[in-house]
Every structure is written in structure tokens, then in C-alpha cells.
Amino acid sequence: MRAVQIDRHGGPDALIVREIAEPALAPGEVIIRAAASSLNPVDWKTRAWQVGPRLPATLGRDLAGRVVAANDTAQEGGAPVIAMSAQIATGRGTWSDLVTLPGHLLAPAPSSIALADSASLPLTGTTALQALRSARTVAGERILVIGAAGAVGGLAVQLAHLAKLIDTHELRLRVAECYPLDDIRSAYERFEAGGLIGKVLITF
């Protein structure tokens, strides 16, 4: 299967798309066939800086895909899911055709959003939710979201009405551009150039 890995830290030229062995399934884990992932600032920092999992490492934190196999009774084969790999804790990246993660890191993918687009939700959604919870607002209060045009800010603005927006098919994700996995270097170069309003998705 294909995976985007690094053997060294550096620029986009450090990214290698290579064939690696398919992952094994351990107790409590799930194998997901990736539909898409996304680029986050922490991904390029992991690539460029001396941080992250042991090398060689598969990069990526966000994931949208379908369950292929499960050693977790809460997960069902074929189910569309989203996940964030918790790469520092698990040492696992999501930029590969098949990804194995602990089942508790998965959530059902929203049915009203294209599965590939939902790959933009895990890290940005978690960040937006954590920021709003730390603000400790109460009903009737207003909050100013700085950076509301970005991926995190755009979700933060919507979170007050999130359940309603998903149910009425009105949730709007900010997806700026999509690149196939084999063109990962171009995706990184575009991401690092800046000026995007939304996420860069990597499709499988």
C-alpha cells in the first residue's frame, strides 16, 4: 500500500510516497481505508522540525475513510468514519491507503458531507471546540472569533449551531484545494505558500 513518509526532517523534498506493508490489527484497533486526509500546520512542522514520531515516519493526523476490519466491538465494517491519529501518543500517521488506529479515536462521519471533505473536520473541529469550551460562555453571551475566515475559526463560528447545521445539511466546511496522494509535494508547497481560505485535502 502507498504511504507518505519521511526519513529525515526538511522541506517538501523530504516527502516520499512509497509502498509499505499493510498494517496488522491489534486488540481494540480498527483498520480504515483512507478516502482523504488534510494538511495542518502541525504536519509541516513535523516534517520540517526535529519533532514527532521516530523516523521513518508516516505523516498526517486527520482521516476520513471506511472501516475495513475491526477488533473493537463499537466499530462496524464498511462504516464511514473520521479520526484524528493523536500522532504524538500513537506514533501513527494517516497519509496511507490503510490506517490502523485505536477504536476510541474514531467518530462516525457526518452523512450530510462528502466523505472526503469530512477529512477537514477532526483537528480543526477539535481545536475550535476546545477554544469555545475554554471561553466558558453562557447562553445569551456573544463571542468574537478572530480568524473566522480560516478553517478553525469558520468551524468555531458554526459550533453554536452545529447539531442543527448537520441535521439540515447546512454545515459549510472550508476546503481550499484537493491533491491526490501522489502529488503530496505540490500540496505542501501550495499549503506553505499561504493565502488559502480553508483546508488542503489529500485524496486517496
C-alpha positions as CSV (number, residue, x, y, z in Angstrom):
1,M,0.0,0.0,0.0
2,R,1.1,3.6,-0.5
3,A,2.2,5.9,2.3
4,V,3.7,9.4,2.6
5,Q,6.8,9.1,4.8
6,I,9.9,11.0,5.8
7,D,13.3,9.5,6.5
8,R,14.7,12.9,7.5
9,H,13.3,16.3,8.5
10,G,13.4,19.0,5.9
11,G,11.4,20.7,3.1
12,P,8.8,19.2,0.8
13,D,11.6,17.3,-0.9
14,A,11.8,15.1,2.2
15,L,8.4,13.6,1.4
16,I,8.5,10.2,-0.1
17,V,5.5,8.3,-1.5
18,R,6.4,4.6,-1.1
19,E,5.0,1.2,-0.8
20,I,4.9,-0.2,2.8
21,A,3.4,-3.3,4.3
22,E,-0.3,-3.4,5.2
23,P,-0.9,-2.8,9.0
24,A,-1.7,-5.5,11.4
25,L,-4.8,-5.4,13.6
26,A,-4.2,-5.4,17.4
27,P,-6.9,-5.7,20.1
28,G,-9.1,-2.6,20.3
29,E,-7.9,-1.3,16.9
30,V,-9.6,-0.6,13.6
31,I,-8.2,-0.6,10.1
32,I,-9.6,2.2,7.9
33,R,-9.3,2.6,4.2
34,A,-8.5,6.2,3.7
35,A,-10.7,8.4,1.5
36,A,-8.9,11.6,2.3
37,S,-6.7,13.4,4.9
38,S,-5.8,17.1,5.2
39,L,-2.8,19.3,5.8
40,N,-2.4,21.1,9.1
41,P,0.3,23.4,10.3
42,V,1.4,20.7,12.8
43,D,2.0,18.4,9.7
44,W,4.5,20.6,8.1
45,K,6.2,21.3,11.5
46,T,6.5,17.5,12.0
47,R,8.1,17.3,8.5
48,A,10.4,20.3,8.9
49,W,11.4,20.3,12.6
50,Q,13.0,17.7,14.8
51,V,9.7,16.7,16.4
52,G,7.2,13.9,16.1
53,P,7.4,10.1,15.8
54,R,10.6,8.1,15.2
55,L,11.9,8.0,11.6
56,P,11.0,6.7,9.1
57,A,7.5,8.1,9.9
58,T,4.2,8.2,8.1
59,L,2.8,11.7,8.3
60,G,-0.7,13.1,8.8
61,R,-3.2,13.5,11.6
62,D,-6.7,13.9,10.0
63,L,-8.5,11.0,8.4
64,A,-11.8,10.2,6.7
65,G,-12.5,6.7,5.3
66,R,-14.3,3.4,5.8
67,V,-13.7,0.7,8.3
68,V,-12.2,-2.4,6.7
69,A,-11.6,-4.5,9.8
70,A,-12.2,-4.0,13.5
71,N,-11.0,-5.6,16.7
72,D,-13.3,-3.2,18.5
73,T,-17.0,-4.1,19.0
74,A,-18.1,-0.4,18.7
75,Q,-16.9,-0.3,15.1
76,E,-18.6,-1.9,12.2
77,G,-17.1,-3.0,8.8
78,G,-17.9,-0.6,6.0
79,A,-18.9,2.3,8.3
80,P,-17.8,5.8,7.2
81,V,-15.6,7.4,9.9
82,I,-13.4,10.3,10.7
83,A,-10.5,10.3,13.1
84,M,-7.5,12.2,14.4
85,S,-4.5,9.9,14.9
86,A,-3.1,11.5,18.1
87,Q,0.3,11.0,16.3
88,I,2.4,12.0,19.3
89,A,0.7,9.4,21.5
90,T,0.2,6.6,18.9
91,G,3.2,7.3,16.6
92,R,0.9,6.7,13.6
93,G,0.2,8.9,10.7
94,T,-2.8,8.9,8.4
95,W,-1.3,9.5,5.0
96,S,-1.5,5.9,3.8
97,D,-4.1,3.8,1.9
98,L,-4.8,1.8,5.1
99,V,-4.5,3.2,8.6
100,T,-4.7,1.3,11.9
101,L,-5.9,3.3,14.9
102,P,-7.4,2.6,18.4
103,G,-11.1,2.4,18.0
104,H,-11.8,5.2,20.6
105,L,-10.2,7.7,18.2
106,L,-12.9,7.2,15.6
107,A,-16.2,9.0,15.2
108,P,-19.0,8.5,12.6
109,A,-18.5,10.6,9.6
110,P,-21.3,13.2,9.0
111,S,-23.7,11.8,6.4
112,S,-24.6,15.2,5.0
113,I,-21.0,15.9,4.0
114,A,-18.9,14.2,1.3
115,L,-16.7,11.7,3.0
116,A,-13.5,13.2,1.5
117,D,-14.5,16.7,2.7
118,S,-15.1,15.5,6.2
119,A,-11.3,14.9,6.5
120,S,-11.1,18.6,7.2
121,L,-13.0,18.2,10.5
122,P,-11.0,16.2,13.1
123,L,-8.2,18.5,14.1
124,T,-9.8,21.8,13.2
125,G,-13.1,20.8,14.8
126,T,-11.4,19.6,18.0
127,T,-9.3,22.9,18.1
128,A,-12.4,25.1,17.6
129,L,-14.4,23.1,20.2
130,Q,-11.6,23.3,22.8
131,A,-11.3,27.1,22.3
132,L,-15.0,27.7,22.7
133,R,-15.2,25.5,25.8
134,S,-12.3,27.3,27.4
135,A,-14.1,30.6,26.8
136,R,-16.9,29.3,29.2
137,T,-19.6,31.4,27.6
138,V,-23.2,31.1,28.8
139,A,-26.5,31.3,26.9
140,G,-27.1,34.8,25.6
141,E,-23.4,35.9,25.6
142,R,-21.6,36.8,22.4
143,I,-18.1,35.8,21.4
144,L,-15.8,37.4,18.9
145,V,-14.0,34.8,16.8
146,I,-10.7,36.2,15.4
147,G,-9.7,34.5,12.2
148,A,-13.3,33.4,11.3
149,A,-12.3,33.1,7.6
150,G,-9.9,30.2,8.4
151,A,-10.7,26.5,8.9
152,V,-10.7,26.6,12.7
153,G,-12.4,30.0,13.0
154,G,-15.0,29.0,10.4
155,L,-16.0,26.0,12.4
156,A,-15.9,27.9,15.7
157,V,-18.5,30.4,14.3
158,Q,-20.8,27.4,13.4
159,L,-20.3,25.3,16.5
160,A,-23.0,27.1,18.5
161,H,-25.5,25.7,15.9
162,L,-23.5,22.6,14.9
163,A,-26.1,19.9,15.5
164,K,-28.8,21.9,13.7
165,L,-26.4,22.6,10.8
166,I,-25.6,19.0,10.3
167,D,-29.2,17.9,10.5
168,T,-30.3,20.4,7.9
169,H,-27.3,19.8,5.6
170,E,-26.1,23.4,6.1
171,L,-22.7,22.8,7.7
172,R,-20.1,24.5,5.5
173,L,-16.5,23.2,5.5
174,R,-13.7,25.3,4.2
175,V,-11.9,23.2,1.6
176,A,-9.5,25.3,-0.4
177,E,-7.9,22.7,-2.7
178,C,-7.6,18.9,-3.2
179,Y,-4.5,17.0,-4.3
180,P,-4.0,13.3,-4.9
181,L,-1.7,11.4,-2.6
182,D,0.9,11.0,-5.3
183,D,1.2,14.8,-5.6
184,I,1.9,15.4,-1.9
185,R,4.8,17.7,-2.6
186,S,2.7,20.1,-4.6
187,A,0.1,20.1,-1.9
188,Y,2.7,21.0,0.7
189,E,4.1,23.8,-1.5
190,R,0.7,25.3,-2.0
191,F,-0.1,25.0,1.7
192,E,3.1,26.7,2.7
193,A,2.7,29.5,0.2
194,G,-0.3,30.6,2.3
195,G,-3.2,32.8,1.3
196,L,-5.7,29.9,1.4
197,I,-9.2,30.2,2.9
198,G,-9.7,26.6,4.1
199,K,-8.0,23.3,4.2
200,V,-5.9,21.5,1.7
201,L,-7.2,17.9,1.3
202,I,-5.1,14.8,0.3
203,T,-7.3,12.3,-1.6
204,F,-6.6,8.6,-1.9
